[in-house]
Amino acid sequence: MDVKKEINQIKKVLDDHEKRISKLENYLKTKPEIKRKKISVKEFILSKRPKSDVQKTRAIAYYLEKYKGFNSFNIKDLEKGFRDAKEKIPKNLGDKIQKNISQGYMMEAEGKKNNLKAWVLTNSGEKNVENNFEKEKSI
């Protein structure tokens, strides 16, 4: 009878070790999180070198989505982005948004954000900012 107890204790210890080893192996499989220095909206705009207020608006929208994690943005978000970048807010920011929409770089979001009309960048808008506002060449 003592032998059975001993065997059960050994099995329990082995099971505990197996669980611990499994946890360690899973931990080692995950890649360590790389800490990146956050870039400011001003630094981002300087790196992209937009040539017009329409491009600056697109760059700020990109920054809000990709660096700030916004699902959509409204006019107040864009105004704050201009302020944070220490850039002059365009006189008619709504026109700059409309030009981005007509060029296919932005579209209206599904819903409002804080009771204001909201927008998102389109896929081509994202690519355009990533390519420093160069138009994609058609094949």
Contacts in CASP RR format, 6 or more apart in sequence:
PFRMAT RR
TARGET T0000
AUTHOR 0000-0000-0000
METHOD contacts of the structure
MODEL  1
MDVKKEINQIKKVLDDHEKRISKLENYLKTKPEIKRKKISVKEFILSKRP
KSDVQKTRAIAYYLEKYKGFNSFNIKDLEKGFRDAKEKIPKNLGDKIQKN
ISQGYMMEAEGKKNNLKAWVLTNSGEKNVENNFEKEKSI
38 67 0 8 1.000
39 47 0 8 1.000
39 67 0 8 1.000
40 84 0 8 1.000
40 85 0 8 1.000
41 60 0 8 1.000
41 63 0 8 1.000
41 67 0 8 1.000
41 81 0 8 1.000
41 84 0 8 1.000
41 85 0 8 1.000
42 84 0 8 1.000
42 85 0 8 1.000
42 86 0 8 1.000
42 87 0 8 1.000
44 59 0 8 1.000
44 62 0 8 1.000
44 63 0 8 1.000
44 67 0 8 1.000
44 85 0 8 1.000
45 56 0 8 1.000
45 59 0 8 1.000
45 60 0 8 1.000
45 63 0 8 1.000
45 85 0 8 1.000
45 87 0 8 1.000
48 55 0 8 1.000
48 59 0 8 1.000
48 129 0 8 1.000
48 132 0 8 1.000
48 133 0 8 1.000
49 132 0 8 1.000
49 133 0 8 1.000
50 56 0 8 1.000
50 58 0 8 1.000
50 59 0 8 1.000
50 133 0 8 1.000
51 133 0 8 1.000
53 90 0 8 1.000
53 96 0 8 1.000
54 96 0 8 1.000
54 99 0 8 1.000
54 100 0 8 1.000
54 103 0 8 1.000
55 133 0 8 1.000
56 82 0 8 1.000
56 85 0 8 1.000
56 87 0 8 1.000
56 90 0 8 1.000
56 96 0 8 1.000
57 78 0 8 1.000
57 90 0 8 1.000
57 93 0 8 1.000
57 96 0 8 1.000
57 97 0 8 1.000
57 100 0 8 1.000
58 100 0 8 1.000
58 105 0 8 1.000
58 106 0 8 1.000
58 121 0 8 1.000
58 125 0 8 1.000
58 128 0 8 1.000
58 129 0 8 1.000
58 133 0 8 1.000
59 129 0 8 1.000
60 78 0 8 1.000
60 81 0 8 1.000
60 82 0 8 1.000
60 85 0 8 1.000
61 73 0 8 1.000
61 78 0 8 1.000
61 100 0 8 1.000
61 106 0 8 1.000
61 119 0 8 1.000
61 121 0 8 1.000
62 121 0 8 1.000
62 125 0 8 1.000
62 126 0 8 1.000
62 129 0 8 1.000
62 130 0 8 1.000
63 81 0 8 1.000
64 70 0 8 1.000
64 73 0 8 1.000
64 77 0 8 1.000
64 78 0 8 1.000
64 81 0 8 1.000
65 71 0 8 1.000
65 73 0 8 1.000
65 120 0 8 1.000
65 121 0 8 1.000
65 126 0 8 1.000
66 126 0 8 1.000
70 77 0 8 1.000
71 109 0 8 1.000
71 120 0 8 1.000
72 109 0 8 1.000
72 110 0 8 1.000
72 111 0 8 1.000
72 113 0 8 1.000
72 118 0 8 1.000
72 119 0 8 1.000
72 120 0 8 1.000
73 113 0 8 1.000
73 118 0 8 1.000
73 119 0 8 1.000
73 120 0 8 1.000
74 112 0 8 1.000
74 113 0 8 1.000
74 114 0 8 1.000
74 116 0 8 1.000
74 117 0 8 1.000
74 118 0 8 1.000
74 119 0 8 1.000
75 93 0 8 1.000
75 94 0 8 1.000
75 97 0 8 1.000
75 116 0 8 1.000
75 117 0 8 1.000
76 114 0 8 1.000
76 116 0 8 1.000
77 113 0 8 1.000
78 93 0 8 1.000
78 97 0 8 1.000
79 89 0 8 1.000
79 93 0 8 1.000
81 87 0 8 1.000
82 88 0 8 1.000
82 89 0 8 1.000
82 90 0 8 1.000
82 93 0 8 1.000
83 89 0 8 1.000
90 96 0 8 1.000
97 106 0 8 1.000
97 119 0 8 1.000
100 106 0 8 1.000
100 125 0 8 1.000
101 107 0 8 1.000
101 108 0 8 1.000
101 119 0 8 1.000
104 122 0 8 1.000
104 124 0 8 1.000
104 125 0 8 1.000
105 121 0 8 1.000
105 122 0 8 1.000
105 124 0 8 1.000
105 125 0 8 1.000
105 128 0 8 1.000
106 119 0 8 1.000
106 120 0 8 1.000
106 121 0 8 1.000
106 122 0 8 1.000
106 125 0 8 1.000
107 119 0 8 1.000
107 120 0 8 1.000
107 122 0 8 1.000
108 117 0 8 1.000
108 118 0 8 1.000
108 119 0 8 1.000
109 118 0 8 1.000
109 119 0 8 1.000
109 120 0 8 1.000
111 118 0 8 1.000
112 118 0 8 1.000
121 129 0 8 1.000
124 136 0 8 1.000
127 136 0 8 1.000
128 134 0 8 1.000
128 135 0 8 1.000
128 136 0 8 1.000
END
